Amino acid sequence: TVTFATGQAASDASGQFTLNPVTGGGAQAAGAVAQIFFQQAYEGIPKGVVVNVCDNAAGSSGVAVAASSQTITASGFTINVSAALTTAHNYNVSYVVIP
């Protein structure tokens, strides 16, 4: 589930949102956890996308989660994580697109 908290927003160039894995099985498996589609496709494939994922339920300062952008196209990209995400934890996700 993706939600936008107060002050969070997303555009084709950058964004921030909250990801709350709800799978009913105790954890969201490693791999693709979100797919981002650009409202306006880029003319070419962006050079890269920098992604940051932080588990806000892991402590007051949060804990970084190993994440990366994958399958980058002119239309969007996928966010992948290296380890399972815990169900019902709130993960703050931010990204910046490098055109």
N, C-alpha and C positions, 0 to 999 in steps of 0.2 A: 504494500500500500504506500503510495506517495502522497504526502501532504505538504502544504506551504504554511509555515508558522508566520506570525507577525514579523515583518521585515524581510522575509524570504521572497525571492522572485527568481525567474529564469527567463533568459532570452537566448537567441542563437549564439551569442558571443560568450556568455557566462551565466552561471546560475547557482542557486543554493536551494535545497529542499530537504525534507525529512523522509527517510525510508524506514518503514516499519514492517519487517518480514512477518507474514502471517501464513504459515503453511500447515499448522495443526500437528506437526510432527516433532516439534521441539527445536528445529533449526532450519534455516534456509541454506541449502547446499552451496558449496563453493562454486564459483563460475559466474555466469551472467545473472545479475540481480536487478538490473534496470536497463531499459532501452530508451534513449533520448532521440526524439525526432525534431529537426529544425523546422521552424515555421516557414522559413524561406531557405530553400536549398542553396548551398554555396555553389559558385560557378565551377569550382574544382574541389578535389578532396583536401580538407584542411591538413596542414603539416603535422598537427598533433592536437591532443586534448589532454590537459592536465586535470587529474581527478584526485579528490581528497575525500576519504570516508572516515568518520569518527563515531565511535560507540558512546553516545551520551549517557547511557544507563550504567556504564562501567566506572563511574566516579564523577566527582564534581568538575574535573577538568577534561573528562572524556579520554578515550584511548583510541589512537589511530589504528585503522584497519588497512592491511595491504590491499590496494586496489589499483586498477588501471583501466584505461579506455581500450576497447578492442573494436574490431570491425568498423573502423572509421570510414564513412562514405560522405559524399556531398550532402546527403539527406539526414545524417545523424550518426550515432555511435552507441555502443553498448558499454555498460560499466560492469567489470568483472572483479570479484574478490577472491583471494587465495584460500580463505578458510570459511567455514560455515558461519552464517550470521545467526544470532540467537533470536528466536521468536519473541515478539513483544518488546524488544529493545528498540529504542529510537536511535537511528543512525543519521547524523548530519552529513549530507553529501554536497560537495561543491565542485564546480568544474569551470575551466577556462578553455576556450577554443582558440587555437593558434592558426589563423587563416594562411 
